[in-house]
Protein backbone atom coordinates (compact mmCIF):
# COMPACT_ATOMS: atom_id res chain seq x y z
CA UNK A 1 0.00 0.00 0.00
CA UNK A 2 1.98 2.94 -1.29
CA UNK A 3 -0.42 5.62 -2.46
CA UNK A 4 0.90 9.18 -2.26
CA UNK A 5 -1.55 11.97 -1.53
CA UNK A 6 -1.21 15.75 -1.33
CA UNK A 7 -1.77 17.91 1.72
CA UNK A 8 -4.05 20.92 1.23
CA UNK A 9 -3.19 24.37 2.54
CA UNK A 10 -5.60 23.63 5.40
CA UNK A 11 -3.58 20.54 6.39
CA UNK A 12 -6.13 18.04 5.09
CA UNK A 13 -5.47 14.91 3.06
CA UNK A 14 -7.70 12.54 1.16
CA UNK A 15 -7.06 8.99 2.28
CA UNK A 16 -6.89 6.40 -0.48
CA UNK A 17 -9.86 4.00 -0.53
CA UNK A 18 -7.51 1.07 0.05
CA UNK A 19 -6.40 2.62 3.35
CA UNK A 20 -9.99 3.31 4.41
CA UNK A 21 -10.99 -0.25 3.60
CA UNK A 22 -7.98 -1.79 5.33
CA UNK A 23 -8.62 0.13 8.57
CA UNK A 24 -12.40 -0.09 8.40
CA UNK A 25 -12.72 3.69 8.35
CA UNK A 26 -15.92 5.33 7.16
CA UNK A 27 -17.81 8.58 7.64
CA UNK A 28 -17.78 9.58 11.30
CA UNK A 29 -14.90 7.26 12.20
CA UNK A 30 -12.23 8.57 14.53
CA UNK A 31 -8.52 7.99 13.97
CA UNK A 32 -5.47 8.56 16.10
CA UNK A 33 -1.84 9.18 15.15
CA UNK A 34 1.11 7.70 17.04
CA UNK A 35 4.83 8.23 16.70
CA UNK A 36 6.82 5.02 16.98
CA UNK A 37 10.29 4.66 18.47
CA UNK A 38 11.92 4.97 15.04
CA UNK A 39 10.06 8.24 14.31
CA UNK A 40 7.48 6.73 11.97
CA UNK A 41 3.96 8.06 12.41
CA UNK A 42 1.11 5.56 12.23
CA UNK A 43 -2.62 6.10 11.93
CA UNK A 44 -5.10 3.80 13.68
CA UNK A 45 -8.86 3.68 13.84
CA UNK A 46 -10.20 4.47 17.29
CA UNK A 47 -12.36 1.56 18.39
CA UNK A 48 -15.72 2.44 19.93
CA UNK A 49 -15.93 1.84 23.65
CA UNK A 50 -18.10 -1.06 24.67
CA UNK A 51 -21.57 -0.09 25.78
CA UNK A 52 -22.34 -0.63 29.46
CA UNK A 53 -24.22 -3.83 30.21
CA UNK A 54 -27.95 -3.57 29.74
CA UNK A 55 -29.58 -3.03 33.12
CA UNK A 56 -33.20 -3.27 32.05
CA UNK A 57 -33.48 -7.06 32.54
CA UNK A 58 -32.00 -6.66 36.02
CA UNK A 59 -34.59 -4.02 36.94
CA UNK A 60 -37.61 -5.51 35.17
CA UNK A 61 -40.36 -6.33 37.68
CA UNK A 62 -38.54 -4.58 40.52
CA UNK A 63 -41.53 -2.36 41.36
CA UNK A 64 -43.79 -5.38 41.54
CA UNK A 65 -46.42 -6.72 39.20
CA UNK A 66 -49.79 -5.07 38.83
CA UNK A 67 -48.80 -1.55 39.92
CA UNK A 68 -50.30 1.38 38.07
CA UNK A 69 -48.17 4.15 36.63
CA UNK A 70 -49.44 6.49 39.37
CA UNK A 71 -48.41 4.01 42.07
CA UNK A 72 -44.95 3.64 40.59
CA UNK A 73 -44.58 7.43 40.34
CA UNK A 74 -45.58 7.76 44.00
CA UNK A 75 -42.88 5.23 44.92
CA UNK A 76 -40.19 7.06 42.95
CA UNK A 77 -41.16 10.46 44.36
CA UNK A 78 -41.38 9.19 47.92
CA UNK A 79 -45.02 10.36 48.22
DAUR-V572882 format. One record per helix or strand of 2 or more residues. SS is the DSSP state (helix for helix, strand for strand). FROM is the first residue (numbers start at 1). TO is the last residue. Records with the same first field share a line. If there is no record, write none. Layout:
# DAUR-V572882
SS: FROM-TO  FROM-TO
This chain:
# DAUR-V572882
helix: 17-23  56-59  69-77
strand: 31-35  41-45
